Amino acid sequence: MAELNVATIIEQLNKRFDEEDIFRIFWYDDQKEFVDSIDEVAANIHAKVIKMQAREQFKTKLQLEDDDQHKYLIYAAFPRPKTEENFLADIEHYSIIFTADAAKLILQELGMPQAKINFVRNHRKFFGSKERTLRFKQIYTADHNADPTLIILAVLTKVVQPKATTILSAVFQKGLVNNPLFPEFKKYNVEQDFWQFIANEFGCSSDEQLDLTFLIAALLLNYAYYQMGLALPAKLENYQLQNINNVISYVKSLSDSTSSRQFYDQASNEIWGKLNLEMIFQSLPIEQLVKCDTFAGNEKLILSWIKERILSKDYQALVGNQNLEQVTQERQIPANYHFAQNEVIRGQYCFLEYAIKLLIFPIPTFDSASQIVKDYTEKRYLLDTYYRKFVTAYSSNPGASVYIEIKDQVENYYLDSLNQLVTAWNQKLSLPDVPVKLQQRRFYNNYLADQNDRIVVIISDAFRFELAKQLQSQLENDDRISTTMKYLITGLPSVTYMGMPALLPHHQMDLVDDKKVELDGHAVDTREKRAKLLAEYNSKSAVYVLDNLKSDKVSSTELKQMFMGKKIVYIYHNEVDARGDNPKTENEVFDAGQTAIQEIRSLIERLRTISVSHIFVTADHGFIYRENSIPEADKIDLKVADPTKRQPRYLITSEKITEMGVLSQPLKAALGNDDPRFVVYPLTANVFTSVGAKNYVHGGSSPEEMIVPLLEIKTSSNRSAAKFVDLKWQPTNARITSLESVQSFVQSAPISDLFKTADFKIYFVDEAAEKISSEAIVHADSKEKDVKDRIYRIRLHFKNQKYDKTKIYKLVIENLNTKVKQTVDFQMDVTIADDFGFDF
């Protein structure tokens, strides 16, 4: 306690010694409060110091009598002796007795009123540290109205705000059992104060023996049952807390806080198991369970219920007014649900969402190939997207194995629908009837030959149509980019050695050898050969590889130089096919698709910044991928005497094949020449028995393999005018009359390329900017054009405390993306807020 006050003592002693007639000052420190500080005092006062020991009075007397030229401070760390036992009584009679009242000195240093002297004396040990006392002073200086005991607790827990909830969060961080802070609380006489503050804050029963495990259990249970709109059941009623508004506010902040998230998750899991809450919660209706996001165990119950609905094919089941798909979508939004931040739980909702989307996807019938193309490019491609996203989320989720039956259900449905689509396609397809405008081999003539603008063509190997649609969706979020999705139809076989040459300029296309196509008599199987051919048609052309254009390879200046003066630039990219065609990595093909989207999008952004304004994204072919291995019984063992080439999805032969389940097209229809051979392929999505037959296949006849994207992109180098949507309070009565209030907010505009999704935190504060309510997060992402469909209603709970009608309280709408805060003035007219959380 003495350390902070040494300077004051030195000042007082020097003031005395500077008086001419003061030569001796005796200081009896019977409490030994300044033993550790006496050397600092000795070094700074205008006198010599004698540190007198208990049996050295006579020795000290002789020393003082021998030196009458110097002034002395005689410091004794023991009580002053009685006169009859004091050898120095005669010298003391002509000297000053100095007393340092540490409590008064502390009080003076802190600037606290005299009325707090007993508080300081009752906490002598706490103020025995200069560091602790200094931190106490800093907090007290910032808030003179704060309870000083709370300030001590704040110092011991190393928090800045002397608030019971802030202190509690810091205590929780140290663990529920053997918490190292409690010996500190006990040492400095504040342990009972801590529990009293907690009892007052949350309305704990006064006869309840509190501990941290009981407290966190009570907080979580009261919050969970509040969320569900239910009263605590009889077997949990001893956990009842009275100040429910304070409970709601605190638990919400605890679960939302990044620093507390790990503790919250561990504690909620521990309480779930310790109290066997699964037995209690599983008897509750699903309508109640979906309102709660307090326990991970509760999420498992919801997931299990959804799983059962899917397995029973009850896809249209409702939870309140929400269907299964909506429930799974919402619970993936971290702004709305705590456990959406858990990758495993969010991932399970994710693959269940796509399972539902896929399983309810209709399978229509078609009258023509053109109908199939239209349906596939406008809607049916989504089935492939849903399957890809299901597989991606499922295969990366550690807890996915318990959903194996759903995986089988998805696999079977996808394969059935795929076979129906491919069969319908092949029953209607005639390559000679494909319009010239749609033929892949006419691409250059149709889209590049007569253009004067600089055009960049990105050709991504096996970048099938549905991947390009996802890329388009992402690009359309940028108001500096406009897109138009078209498509091309490949020839057969739908493979790289056919598709890549087909996209180049040429007059004549010939398949001269196994996997070798010549254009106008020239091989084009390398980038250099393709560049040479392209230059013959346009001298201001270039050919690059996307990997070599990444920011870690070339700077923006270098990139600009590479495109300067060019009119036609082909950029080749190989991510999907590179992994899919390798048996060791074919199971990564969907991850490769996502990577491809990201890399192409990144390149487009780089090209935009160097004023490349016209871009095409296309592919040489698509692919079919199914997660389950293809049974040998499902493979077609086609006997051909002299196949030029045999692959899982096609073979080339001179024979006319007439076997059931097998079709063919003339090779000349794909090449545009008089080649007499045939391309033979399965009627369905099946495969031939051949070397290399695997889950990732292409080359055959299906919309997935043959309908490739032609995404046309126009860019602008201007700055984006897009901004985050705003959220406005809907004016009602700006007066709060209850500790619970529902407020309405409207999203300023639909989400589009000009308005981006934003997250908002909503809460109330008092005049000191202290939060007085729970918080709510609004994820403003509505695309609805009608204003009434962009209204968000949230419920807030106010702390159970006294409010002043004459003061202004503020509703805060905080944009978490821009950090901008809007405020609305409110009056608090809560008549009575008593200790039990009731409002009358």
N, C-alpha and C positions, 0 to 999 in steps of 0.2 A: 504494500500500500504506500510505502514511503517514496518509491523511486520517482514518481511524477512530481513530488513536492520538494525535492532536494533544492531546487533553485529558489523556492520561496523561503526555505529555512536559511540558506546562505544569505539571501537578501536581508532577512530579519537580523541574523547574527552580525553581519557587517554594519548594519545600521546602528547596532548597539556598540560594537567595538570602535566605531568611528567617533563616538563620544569620548571626550578627553579623560573623564574620570572613571571610565569603565576599563578595568584591567583583567578581571577574572569573571568568567561565566561558567557556571556549573549546569550540566545537562544530564539529568537522570532519566534514562530511557528504560523504565522498568519492564516494558513489553517487548523490548529488543526489536522495535519496529524499524530502527534505522541503522542496525549493525552493518548491514551490507552497503550502506550509503555514507558512512562516516568518513571513509577515505576520500570520497568525492568532495565532502564538506571541507575536510582538512586542506585539500588542494586549492580551495577557492575563497577561504575566509581570511580576514586581515588579522590573523593571530595564529599562534602555535596551538597544536592540539595534543592533549594528553589523553590517551585511551586507558583510563584507570580500571584496573581489575578489582574484584571484590576485596582482596586482602592486601591492597597496595596503597591504602590511605596515608600511612606514615611516610612511605617512599614518595608519594605525590606531594605531601606537605613539605618535605625537605627540598624537593625540586623547585617548588614555587617560591620558598623562602630564599633559595640560593639565586633566583633570577627575578629581580624586581624591575628589570628593564623591558621585558616583553609582555605582551598581552597573551592570555591563555584561555582556550576552551577546554574544560575538563569534562570529558564524555564518559559516563558510567552506564553500562548496560545492565543495571540492577537497581532496585528501589533505593531511595535516599534513606540512609541510616537514621535511627533516632538520635536526638541531640546528644544524649549521654553516651552513645556508642560511636559518635562521629568525630574522628580526629581532626576533621577539617572544618568543624563548626565555626571556629573563630575566623577563618579565612572567608567562609561562606557569608558570615555576617556583613562583611564589607564588599561582597560580590553580588552578582545577579544569578538567580536560579531560572534557567530557561526551560520551558515546557513546549513540546511540539505535539499538539493535538492533531493526530493524523486525520481523523475524521473531519475535523473542521477544515484542515488544509485541502483534503479531497473535495469537500463541498465547495470550497472557494475556487479550486481549479476547474471543477465541472460547471460552475455557474448555477448550481442548484440552490433552491431556497433553504433557509434554516430548518424548515419543517421536515426536511428529508435527512436530518442528521442521524436519526435512529436507523434509517434504512442503510446508510453508509456503515454505521457501526455494526449492524447485524450481518453485514457482508464484508467483514474485515479481510477475510482470506481472499476474496475475489479481487479486491482493490490492492492486494499485495503485489500485483504485477503491473509494471509500467505499460506493457503492451496491452493487457486487458483494459486497464483504466483509460488508456488513450483511445481504444476502439469504442468503449462505452461513451466517452466524451463526444466522439464524432457522431454517433447515432443520436445521442441526446441533443446535441447542438442542432441537428437537422430536424428533430421533432421533440420539442419541449413537453408536448402533451402525452408522449408515449409513457406507458407504465414502466417504471425503472426496472422492475423485476423482469419484464419482457425483454428489456434491453440487455440485461445480464444473460438471459437465455439466448438472445440473438448473437451476443459476443461468443458465447461458448459453442454455438452451432455454426459460427462463421457466416452468418447471413447479415444483410444490411437492414432489412425491414423488421422492426420489432413487432411482428404480427404472429399470432398463435399458429395460423395455417402455414406461414412461411417457415417458422421454426419447426413445425411438425414434419414438413417435407424434408428438411435437412436431417431430422432425427431418423426418419424412415430410411434415408439413404445409407445409414450406418447399420441397418439390419434390424430384424424383429427380435432376435435372440442375442443375448450377451452384447447388447448395444453399448459401445464404449463411452457414449455421452452420459449415461446415467450415473456412473461413478463421479463424473465431473459435476453433474447437477447436485448430487448428494454432498459432495465435498464443499460446494459453495452455497449450500442451503437453499436450493431452488427446485428440488425435485417435486415436492408437494405442490409448489406454485405451478409448475409445468402441468401437472395433471388437473389442477383446478382450472387453469386456462382452457385446457382441452374440454373439460366437462362443461364449462360455460359456453364454449364455441358450438359444440354439437348437441348439447342437451343430454349428456350421459346421466344415467341414474346415479344419485349421490352415494348410494350404498353399494355400488358396483366396484369391485376391485379391478381397476383397469390395468392392462398391459398392452403392449404394442400389437400383439397378435389379435387379441380381442378387439382392439380399436379398429384395425384395418378391416377385420371381418365385419364389424358393425357398419363401418362406412360403406363398404362395398355392397353389403346386403341391403341396406336402406336405399342406396342409389339404384340397385338393380330392381328392387320391387317398386320404387317410384317410377322407373322407366316403364315397367310393365303395367302400372296403374293398379297394383295389388297391395294388400296389406301383408305384412310378414306373417307367415303361418305360425301356429302355436309352438311348434318345436324350435322356432327361431326367435320367439318374441323377446327373449332376454337380450337380444341384440338391438332392440328398438332404440332409436335416437329421436329426440324431440325436435331439435332445430333442423328440420329436413331441408329447408332452403340453404342453410349453411353447408349441409352435407352435399347437396347437389352441386353447389358452386365449387366446393373443394375437390370432390372426386373428379369432376369434369376437368378442372385445371390440372390435377395430378395425372390423369390419363392423357391429356393433350401435351403436357410438357415433355420436351425432348430429353431433358436431364432426368426426369422421373420415370420415363417409359419402361426402362428395364426393371426397376423396382416394382412398378405397377403390375407388369406382366407376371413376374415371379410370385408376387404376393397374391394376386388373384388366382393363380394356378394352385398355390399352396392352400388357400382357403377353400377353393372348390373341392380339393381332395380331402382336406381335413374334416370338413363338415358334411362330406358325402352329398354335395349339392346336386349331383347328377340324379340321384334317386328322387329328389324333390322337384327339380326342374323338368324332368322328363314326363311328369304327370300334368304339366301345364299345357294349355292349348298353344298351338303354333302361332296363333295371332298375338299371344303375349310374348312368346320367345323372341319373335322378330323385332320387338320394340326394345330389346335389351342388347347392349354390347359391352357388358361389364366383365364377363368371364369368357375365356377361350373355350371352356367346356360347353358353354351355351351355344357357341358357334358350331361346335361339333354336333350338337343335337339338331340344330337347324339344317346343317349339311346332310345329316343322316335322314331327316325327314324329306328333303328334296331328292335325295338318292332313292328313297322308297317310291316316291311319286314317279320318278323317271322309269325305274324298273317295272313298275306296274302300268307304264304307258299313260299315266294320268298327267299328260303334259299341260293340260289347261287348268290344273288345280289352282285355286286362288287362296291367297293369304290376305284377308280383308279385301281390298279392291286391287291388289297387286297379283299378277301372275308369276309363275316360277321364274321366268326370264327376268322380270323386273326386280324380283328379290335378289337374284344372283348378281345383277348389274349394280344395284345400289350398295350392296355390302362389299363391293370392291373400291368404294370411294373413301379414301382416308379422311377426308374432311367431314364425313358423315358418321363413320363407324371406326371405333378405335382399332379393332383387330384387322381392319383393312391394311394396317401398317405391317401386319405379320405376313411375310411372303408365302408361307405355306398355306395359311388359311385363305388369303386372297387368291392364291393360285388355284385352290380347289373350287372356289366360287367361279373363277374364270373358266376352268375347263367344263364345269357343269353348265355354265351359261352357253358355251358353244355346243355342248352336247344337246341342249334343249333346242337351240336355234337350228341345228342340223336335223334333229329328229322330227321337227314339225315342218320341215321344208317340203313343200308340195312337189310331186313328180308329175308334170303334165304329159300329155300325148301331143304328137306333132304330125302335121300333114306334109311338111317339106323341109328340106335342108335349110332354106332361108329362114323358116320359122325357128328352127333350132339355133341358128346363128344369132338371130335377134334376141331370143330368150336367154341364151348363154351370155351374150355380151351386155345385156341389160340387167339380168337378175340371177341366172343360174350359176354364174361364176362364184357367187357367194357361198355356194355349197362347198366348193373347194377351199375357200377362205375359212369357213367355219371348221372344216376338218383340219386344216393346217393349224389353226389356232388351238383347237382342242388337243391335238397331238403334241404341240409345242408345250402347252401348259401342263399336260398330263405327264409327259416324259421327264419334265424337270422338277416335278413335285415329289418330295420325299414321302408324303403320306398318300400317294395316289393308288397304292396297291389295293386298298380296301374298296376301290371303285372299279375293280377289274371287270365286273359284270356290265357296268355302264360302258366301259371301253369296248367290250365285245359287242354290245348293242349298237354303239356308234359305228364300229367297224362294219358290222353286217349291213346296217342301213346305208352307209356310204357306198359300200361295194354294190349293193343291190341297185341303188339309184344310179351309180356310175355305169353299171352294165346296161340298165334300161336306156340311159342317155346315149351311150356309145352304140348300142344296137339300133336305136332310132336313127342316129346320125349315119351309120353305115348303110342302113336300108334306103336312105334318101340321097347319099352322096354320089355325085358324079363329077370327077375332077374336070373333065372338058366343059362342064356347065358352070364352073366358077367364074363369075364376072371378071373381066380384065382388071377392073379397078381394085379388086380384092386379091388378086394373085400376088403372092410374095415376090415372085421373080420379075414382076413389072414395077416393083417399088421405085427404082431409080427413075424410070421413064415417067411414072405417074406423079412423083412428088419432088424430084430434084432437077430433072433435066432442063426445065424451062425457068428455073428460079434465078433471080438476080441477087437476092439477099444471101448473106452468109448463113449457111445451114450446118448445124452439127448433128450428126446421127450417132446415138449411143446404142450399140448392139450388145445386149447382155445375154449370154448363152443360157438357154432354158429359162429365161425370165418370162414365165407364163402369164397369161392374161390377168388372172386374179391378183398376182403380185403387182402388176402395173396399175391396177385399179387402186390398190392401197397407196402406192406412190402418188397417184393422182390426187387422192383424198388429202394426203399430207401437203402436197404442193398448193392445193387450193386454199389452204389456210393463210397463204401469203398473198397479200393484195397486189404485190408486184409481179405476180405470176398468173397467167391464164392458161387453161389447158383445154384440149379437145381430145377425147378418146375415140380413136378409130381402130380398125383391126385389119389384119391381113390373114389370108389362108395359105398355109404352106402347101407344097407339093408332098408327094410320098416317095420315099420314106421321110418322115419328119425328124431329120437328124442334122447334126452340125455340118457335116460335109456337103449336104444339099442346101441347107438354109443360109449359111454364110455366103456362099457364092451367089445365091439367088438375089440377095440384097444389093449386089454390086451391079454396075452398068454392064450390059453385054447385049450382043445380038444372037449369039449361039451358046447353048448350054448343053454339055455332054457329060455323061457318067462313063468315063473311059476305063476305069479300073476300080477295084475294091476301095471304096471310100475316097475316090479321086475324081473330082469334077473339074472340067476345063471350061473356061469361058473364052469364046472366040479363039479356041485353040491354045489357050494359055492356062497353065496351072495357077491356082490361086489359093494354095494351101498354107501360105505363110503371110505374115503382115506385110513383108516387103513386096511380095508378088501382088498383093491386093493394092498396095499403094501405087505400084507401077501401072496397073490396069486403070485405076481411078484417075491417074494423071493423064492417061490417053484420052479420057472423056472430058476432063477439066484440069487444065494445067495448074490452077490455083487450088489444089487439094492437098490433103495430108491425112495420114492414118496414124493413130496413137493407141496406146493401151491405157485403160483407166487407172490402173495401179501406178503408172508412171506420172500421173497428173495430180496425185494427192499432195496436200500441202506439205507433207514431210519430204516430198521428193522435189518439188519445184515451187519457187516463190510466186507470188501474184505477178510480179514483173516478168519473170521468166515465162509464166503461163501466157501472159498477154503477147509476148514476142512470138510464142509458138503458133498463135492463132492470127497474128497480124498478116493481112493481105490474103488470107485464105477464104475461099468461097464454099468449098465442100470439105468437111472434116468428118472422118469416120473414127469412132472411138470404140474399141472392143473391150468387153468386160466378161470375165469368166469366174463367177462365184458359185452359182447354183450347180451347174453341170460339173464343175471341177470336183465338188464333194459328192454329188449324187451319183456320178459314174464310177466312183471308187467304192468297191465293196466294204472297205474298212470305215468309210465315212458317209455311206448313203443314208444312214439314220440321222445325219445332221443336215439333210437337205432343206428342211423347213427353217432351221436356224440360218442356213446359207441364204435363203430367200429374204429373211429379215435383214441380214447384213447387206445383201445386194440393194435393197430399197434404200438403206441408209447411205451407202456409198454413192449411188446414183444421185440421190437427193443432194448430198454434199457437193458433188461435182457440178450439178446444175447451179447451185448457189455460187460456187466459185466462177463459173462461166458467166453468170449474171453480172458479177462485179467487174468483169472485163468487157462488158457491153456485147456479149453474145446473146442475141435476142430471139433466135429461132432455133429450136431443138426438137429432134424426134427421138423417142425412146422406143426401141422395138427388140425383137428376139429372133433367133434363128429357128427355134422350135419351143414347144412346151414340154410337159411331162405328166406322167401319172405316178403317184406315190401312194402306197398303202402301208400302214404300219405293220400289219400282220404278214408273216411270210406266206408266200403263195404255195399252197399244197401241190405236190407233184400230180395229184389226180386232176387238178384244174388246168394243167398245162397240156397244150395240144401237140401231140407227137406227129407232126406232118412229114410224110415221106415224099421227098422230092429228089429226083434223080440227079439233077445238076444245078443246085442253087448257086447263084453268083455270090450271094451274101445271105447269111441267116443270123437273125438277132431275135431277142425275146418277143418283140412286137411286130416284126416284119421279116420277110425274106424276098429276095429278088431272084427271079427264075425265068427261063424261057418257056416253061411249061404252062399250060392253061389248067388251073386248079379248079376242081368242081366239088371239093369235099364240103360236107355240112359244117357250118360254123366258121367257115373260112371264105373270105372275099378277096377280090383283087381289082386293081386299077392298072391301066396301061401306063408304063413308065414314061412314055412319050408325052402324056398329058401333064406330067409334072415338069418335064424338061423342055417341052415346047419343040420337040424334034420328032424324028421318025423311029426312035428306039423301039425295037419289037418286043422287049421284055415286059414282064409284069411285076408289080409290087403286090405281094400277097400278105394279108393281115387278118387277125381274128375279127370275127363279127362283134364280139363283146370286148370288155376290158381285159380279157384273158391274155395269156402269153403262149408262145411256142416253146417246146422243149429245146433248149439250146444252151450253149456255154454262156454263162453270165446272166442267166435269168434271175432277176432279183426284185426287190420291192420298188426301187426307182427304175422306171422304164420309159422309153420314148421311141419314136420311129414309126409307131403305128397310126391308125386312123381313129381319132377321137377329137372332140372339141378341145379338150385339155392339151392335146399334143399339137393340133393343127391350127387352131385359132390363136394367133399371136397378137400382142398389142401393137398398136401404132399410136403412141401418145404424143400428140403435137403440143409443144410448149412455147408460149411467147412470154418473154421476160422484159422487165424494165429495170434500169439501173437507178431509178429514183429511190428516195427513202420511203420506207413503209409508212403509210398513213394509218395503219391498223392500230387500234388501241384496245385496252381492256374494257370490257363492259362495266358499266357503273351499276350500283345498287342504291336505290333511293327508298327512304322510309315513306310509307304511305300515310299521309296525314290523317290522324284520327284525334283523339283527345290526348294531348301531351301531359297527362296527369296520371300518376300511378296511385291506385287506391288499395292495392293488394300486394302481398309478397310474391305473387305469381302473376305474370303478365304475358299475353300473347301480342306480338307486334308483327305487322305485315310490311314486306319490302317488295319492290318491283325491279326486275332486271331492265336496264335502260333500252336494250335493243337485242334482237336475236343474234346468236352467234353466227358469224359469217367471216369472209376474208377481211372485212373491215373492223369486226369486233371479236376480240378474243375472250376465251373463258377466263374467269377470275374467281378467286376464293376470298371470302370476306369473313372477318371475325366480328361478332356483334356482342356488345356488353354495355353496362351502365357504370359511370364513375361519379364520384362526388366532387366537391369543389377543389379538393386536394389531389384530384386525378387518381384516387384510390378506387379500385374496382369494388362495386357494391352488389354485383349480381353474378350469376353464372354466365358462361360464355356459350355462344352457339356459332357454328361454322356454316356458312352458306356457300355451296359450290354452284356458282352462277354459270350454267352451261346450256341453257334452254335455247333451242333453235326455233321455237314457236313464234309465229308472226303476230298472233293475237296477244295483246297485252295481258289479258286476264289469265293466259296460260303461262305467264312468266312471273307469277306472284309466289313469293315464298313466305310462309308463316312459321314463326319460331316462338318457342316458349322460354321465357327467362324467369329465374328465381332470384329474389333479392335476399341479401343477408338479413338475418333476424336482429335488427338493431333499431335504435331510435333515429328517426328522420325529421328534419326541420322543414316545415312547410314554406318558410320564408327564403330558403336557399334554392339555388339552381343546381339541378343534377343533369347529367348529360348522357344521352344515348350515343354510343360511339359505333360507327360503321367503318371498320379498318380494312382496307384493301391489302391483303397479304402479298400481293404481287408487286404493287407500287409503293406500299407502306404509307399511302395517303389515308388520312383519317377525316371522315365527316362527323359532325356532331349535331345533335338536336337537343335543345333545352327542354327539360322536363321538370315538373313539380312532383315531389313525393308527398302524398297525402294519405299515408298509412296511419290510420287512427291509433291502433295499439299494436305494438309488436312485443309480445311478452317472451319470457324465457322458454316457453314451450312451443314456439313457432306457430301459434294460432293467431289469426287476424280477426278482430271483431269490429 
